[in-house]
Amino acid sequence: MDFLIKKNIIKKSKVIVDIGSKYIKILEVHYAGKKVTITNAQKIDSTTMFQDDINYTDIAQAVSEVVNTNKKHEVSVSLPAHLVESKIVTVKNKKQTDIPKLMEKEYSAMGRVSPLTHILDYAYLGKKEENSDTVHYCLISAVHKNTMEQLVEGFEKYGLKITTVTFPTYNMICLSSLYYNDYENLNRLMIDFGNSGTRVVAFSGGIPVYARNLDIGFQTYVEKLGAKQNLVGTPDIIKALTNAGEMSLLENQQTQQYFNQLDKGVYYESIDHVSSRLIGELERIIELCEHNGIGITKIIYGGSVINGFDKRLKHLGFEVEKFDLDMCDDMQAKDFLLWIEEISVGSLYYNALGLAVSTML
């Protein structure tokens, strides 16, 4: 979450490290006044680092090989979602100054979480007037102390000082600050398609009010196809998913090369099964929002989504936008400007960009 953010002093430069089970995304960021400049963007294949327990020393070594090791770096890290317990909680008709003590009580309701074993923190998300009540929204989170110790120690071995630790849900919330002036779509869904799962945050009046992690991700497609096509290697399956995806309308010549080993009929049947499950879960979230008086008008998405899935999103009946800053040089937030130098920062860097801008909030 925003562990250490309260103690964080904004330096002129930072390294952003978004740890995922498929890729580690790295951004080098320069801060000057109210301008955030992305100067470098790299990704590292991390699949071998997730085979057993996560090896943070190996991750730190890989990061050190990307950034300039001739100087010390302050690092902001985003942990994989499954390592963080979190939820959005509401507080009604209380003073904002009372919230810190109220959050301490909320931690005890997070199951197996304890101050003895976990680092606990929260972020204040905002407030709304609802049915004559003043409702405050907060995001509480917990990370196991062993995880934090291994992470910090692993990075310190390579001269990388961790000053901020967050996770995907919080990054998505911070990223939404770039849409502050989209007044027509204050009720929206932000979706991050990951390798092992999909994260969804619902906004009402511009304030995040609901968050959920779905256990359907890119790897779900791989496993489904692997079970149906057990004589086909995983690399061929991943290549087909990455390049062909659901683009059946283009399959004749443009996608035929990906079906030398894969059975085309089995492939599209398996893809449809997983995609239909995912769309069904998204529909249930939208229905839940509507039941609570939140009429979603826009979907913003990023991450590792297969080609063609956006058509399913559009069939839900809302405006759909893929978060991809390669389409523009800069983006104006409420209190700062995000500037992208001449580098490729596409949809895959969704979480990393959210963490980059969180420093300015």
C-alpha positions in Angstrom: 0.0 0.0 0.0 1.5 3.4 0.9 3.9 1.9 3.4 6.5 4.6 4.2 4.8 7.2 2.0 4.1 9.3 5.1 7.9 9.4 5.7 8.7 9.8 2.1 10.6 12.8 0.9 10.4 13.4 -2.8 13.8 13.3 -4.4 14.7 14.5 -7.9 14.7 11.0 -9.3 13.3 7.6 -8.5 13.2 4.1 -9.8 9.7 2.5 -10.1 9.6 -1.3 -9.9 6.3 -3.0 -10.6 6.8 -6.7 -9.7 4.6 -9.1 -11.7 4.6 -12.8 -12.2 5.1 -12.4 -16.0 7.2 -9.2 -16.2 8.9 -6.8 -13.9 8.2 -3.3 -15.2 10.8 -0.6 -14.5 10.4 3.2 -14.9 13.0 5.8 -14.2 11.3 9.0 -13.1 12.4 12.6 -12.6 10.4 15.0 -10.4 10.8 18.7 -10.7 8.2 21.0 -9.2 4.9 19.8 -10.4 6.2 17.9 -13.4 6.7 14.1 -13.5 8.9 13.0 -16.3 9.3 9.3 -17.4 12.8 9.0 -18.7 13.2 5.3 -19.2 10.9 2.2 -19.4 12.0 -1.4 -19.4 10.5 -4.7 -18.7 12.2 -8.0 -17.5 10.8 -11.5 -17.9 10.2 -12.6 -14.3 8.6 -16.1 -14.8 11.7 -17.9 -13.5 11.7 -15.7 -10.4 8.1 -16.9 -9.5 8.6 -20.7 -9.8 8.8 -21.2 -6.1 9.0 -18.4 -3.6 9.7 -14.9 -5.0 13.4 -14.3 -5.0 13.8 -10.6 -4.3 17.6 -10.6 -4.5 17.3 -11.9 -8.1 14.7 -9.2 -8.8 17.0 -6.5 -7.4 19.9 -7.8 -9.4 17.9 -7.6 -12.6 16.7 -4.0 -11.7 20.3 -3.0 -11.0 21.3 -4.1 -14.5 18.8 -1.8 -16.0 19.4 1.4 -14.1 22.6 3.4 -13.6 24.4 1.7 -10.7 27.1 4.5 -10.5 24.7 6.4 -8.1 22.4 5.5 -5.3 18.7 5.1 -6.1 15.6 5.5 -4.2 13.1 2.9 -5.2 9.3 2.6 -5.1 8.1 -1.0 -5.4 4.7 -2.4 -6.2 4.1 -5.9 -4.8 2.0 -8.5 -6.5 -1.6 -8.3 -5.3 -1.7 -11.8 -3.7 0.9 -10.7 -1.2 -1.3 -7.9 0.2 -4.5 -8.1 2.2 -6.6 -5.1 1.5 -10.1 -3.7 1.3 -12.0 -0.4 1.0 -13.9 0.5 4.2 -16.4 3.2 4.9 -16.8 5.5 7.9 -20.0 7.5 8.4 -20.5 10.8 10.1 -17.1 11.0 11.8 -14.5 13.7 11.9 -11.6 13.1 9.5 -9.2 13.5 12.4 -10.8 10.4 14.1 -10.1 8.1 11.1 -6.6 6.9 12.1 -7.9 5.4 15.3 -11.0 3.9 13.6 -8.7 2.3 11.0 -6.8 0.5 13.8 -10.0 -1.2 14.8 -10.6 -2.2 11.1 -7.3 -4.1 11.0 -8.6 -6.6 13.5 -11.4 -7.5 11.0 -8.9 -8.6 8.3 -8.8 -12.3 9.2 -5.3 -13.6 9.8 -3.7 -10.2 10.0 -2.0 -9.1 13.2 0.3 -6.1 14.1 2.7 -8.8 15.4 3.1 -10.4 12.0 2.1 -7.7 9.5 2.8 -4.1 8.6 -0.5 -2.3 8.6 -1.4 0.9 6.8 -4.2 2.8 5.2 -4.9 5.5 2.6 -7.7 8.1 2.8 -9.5 8.0 -0.5 -12.1 10.8 -0.1 -15.6 11.5 1.1 -19.1 11.7 -0.3 -22.5 12.9 0.9 -24.9 9.9 0.7 -28.5 10.0 1.9 -27.7 12.8 4.3 -24.7 11.0 5.6 -21.0 12.0 5.2 -19.2 8.9 4.2 -15.4 8.6 4.2 -13.7 6.0 2.1 -10.4 4.4 3.1 -8.2 1.7 1.7 -6.6 -0.5 4.4 -3.8 -3.0 3.7 -1.5 -5.5 5.4 1.8 -7.0 4.2 3.6 -9.8 6.1 6.7 -8.5 7.8 8.8 -11.4 6.4 7.9 -10.2 2.9 9.0 -6.7 3.7 12.2 -7.8 5.3 13.2 -10.0 2.3 12.2 -7.2 -0.1 14.2 -4.5 1.6 17.2 -6.6 2.3 17.3 -8.0 -1.3 17.3 -4.5 -2.8 19.9 -3.1 -0.3 22.4 -5.7 -1.6 22.5 -3.8 -4.8 22.4 -0.3 -3.4 18.7 0.2 -4.0 16.9 1.9 -1.1 13.2 1.2 -0.9 11.2 4.2 0.3 7.7 3.3 -0.9 5.8 0.0 -1.2 2.4 -0.2 -2.8 0.3 -2.7 -4.6 -1.9 -2.8 -7.8 -5.2 -1.6 -6.3 -3.6 1.5 -4.8 -1.7 2.2 -8.0 -4.9 2.1 -10.0 -6.5 4.5 -7.6 -3.6 6.9 -7.9 -3.6 6.5 -11.7 -7.2 7.7 -11.7 -5.9 11.2 -10.8 -5.0 11.6 -14.5 -8.8 11.5 -15.3 -9.8 14.2 -12.8 -11.3 16.4 -15.5 -13.4 13.7 -17.1 -16.5 15.1 -15.5 -18.9 13.1 -17.7 -17.4 9.8 -16.4 -17.0 10.2 -12.7 -18.6 6.8 -12.3 -16.2 4.4 -13.9 -14.4 1.1 -13.7 -10.6 0.9 -13.9 -9.4 -2.6 -14.8 -5.9 -4.0 -14.7 -5.5 -7.3 -16.6 -2.6 -9.2 -15.0 -0.9 -12.5 -15.6 -2.4 -14.4 -12.6 -5.5 -12.3 -12.1 -7.5 -9.2 -12.9 -8.0 -6.2 -10.6 -11.1 -4.0 -10.7 -11.8 -0.7 -8.9 -15.2 1.0 -9.2 -15.4 4.8 -8.8 -18.5 6.8 -7.7 -18.3 10.5 -8.2 -14.6 10.2 -8.8 -14.0 8.4 -5.5 -13.0 4.7 -5.3 -15.7 2.9 -3.4 -15.2 -0.8 -4.4 -12.3 -3.0 -5.2 -12.1 -6.7 -6.2 -9.4 -9.1 -7.4 -10.6 -11.7 -9.9 -8.6 -15.0 -10.2 -8.8 -14.9 -14.0 -5.7 -13.6 -15.9 -3.5 -14.3 -18.9 -2.2 -17.5 -17.3 -5.8 -18.8 -17.1 -5.9 -18.9 -20.9 -2.6 -20.6 -21.0 -3.7 -23.3 -18.5 -7.0 -23.9 -20.3 -5.3 -24.3 -23.6 -2.6 -26.5 -22.1 -5.2 -28.9 -20.7 -7.0 -29.1 -24.1 -3.9 -29.2 -26.2 -1.5 -31.2 -24.1 0.9 -32.0 -27.0 1.4 -28.3 -27.7 4.2 -26.5 -25.8 3.5 -23.5 -23.6 5.7 -21.1 -25.7 3.4 -21.8 -28.8 0.3 -21.2 -26.7 1.6 -18.0 -25.3 2.7 -16.8 -28.8 -0.8 -17.5 -30.2 -2.5 -15.7 -27.2 -0.2 -12.7 -27.5 -0.4 -12.2 -31.2 -3.7 -13.7 -32.3 -5.8 -13.5 -29.1 -9.5 -13.4 -30.1 -8.9 -11.9 -33.5 -10.8 -14.7 -35.3 -12.0 -12.3 -38.0 -8.4 -12.0 -39.2 -7.4 -15.6 -38.8 -7.1 -16.6 -42.5 -3.7 -15.2 -43.4 -2.6 -13.0 -40.5 -3.1 -15.6 -37.7 -2.7 -18.9 -39.6 1.0 -19.1 -38.6 0.0 -19.5 -35.0 -2.1 -22.7 -35.7 0.5 -25.0 -37.1 0.4 -26.9 -33.8 -2.8 -25.6 -32.2 -6.2 -26.9 -33.2 -8.0 -23.8 -34.3 -11.4 -24.9 -33.2 -10.2 -26.0 -29.7 -8.2 -22.7 -29.4 -11.2 -20.4 -30.0 -13.5 -22.5 -27.9 -11.1 -22.4 -25.0 -10.6 -18.6 -25.4 -14.3 -18.0 -25.5 -14.8 -20.0 -22.3 -12.2 -18.0 -20.3 -13.2 -14.6 -21.8 -16.9 -15.3 -21.1 -16.1 -16.1 -17.5 -14.2 -12.9 -17.1 -16.9 -10.8 -18.8 -19.5 -12.4 -16.5 -17.5 -11.4 -13.4 -17.2 -7.8 -14.7 -21.0 -7.7 -15.4 -21.7 -8.8 -11.9 -19.5 -6.0 -10.5 -21.4 -3.5 -12.8 -24.7 -4.9 -11.6 -23.5 -4.5 -8.0 -22.6 -0.9 -8.7 -26.0 -0.2 -10.3 -27.8 -1.8 -7.3 -26.0 0.7 -5.1 -26.9 3.7 -7.2 -23.6 3.9 -9.2 -24.3 4.0 -12.9 -21.0 3.1 -14.6 -20.4 5.1 -17.8 -16.8 4.3 -18.7 -14.3 1.5 -18.5 -10.5 2.3 -18.5 -8.2 -0.7 -18.8 -4.6 -1.7 -19.1 -2.2 -4.6 -18.6 -1.8 -8.0 -20.2 -5.1 -8.4 -22.1 -5.4 -10.6 -25.1 -6.1 -9.0 -28.5 -9.7 -8.6 -29.3 -11.0 -8.7 -25.7 -11.8 -5.0 -26.0 -14.7 -5.9 -28.3 -16.3 -7.8 -25.4 -15.8 -4.8 -23.1 -17.5 -2.5 -25.7 -20.4 -4.9 -25.9 -21.1 -4.0 -22.2 -22.5 -0.7 -23.5 -20.0 1.8 -22.1 -17.3 4.0 -23.4 -14.1 2.0 -23.3 -10.5 3.5 -23.2 -7.3 1.6 -23.2 -4.7 3.3 -21.0 -1.8 3.8 -23.3 0.4 6.9 -23.0 2.1 6.1 -26.3 -0.8 7.9 -27.8 0.3 11.2 -26.3 3.3 13.0 -25.0 1.8 14.3 -21.7 -1.2 14.1 -19.5 -2.4 16.8 -17.2 -3.6 15.8 -13.7 -5.1 18.1 -11.1 -1.9 19.2 -9.5 0.9 18.0 -11.8 1.9 17.2 -15.4 2.9 13.7 -16.5 5.5 13.9 -19.3 6.7 10.9 -21.3 10.0 11.3 -23.1 10.6 9.6 -26.4 10.2 6.1 -25.0 7.5 3.4 -25.3 5.2 3.4 -22.2 2.2 1.3 -23.3 -0.7 -0.4 -21.5 1.7 -2.9 -19.8 3.0 -0.1 -17.5 -0.4 0.6 -16.1 0.5 -0.1 -12.5 4.0 1.3 -12.7 2.6 4.7 -13.9 0.1 4.7 -11.1 3.0 4.2 -8.6 5.0 6.9 -10.3 2.3 9.6 -9.9 1.4 8.5 -6.4 4.5 10.3 -5.1 3.0 13.6 -6.2 -0.4 13.0 -4.4 
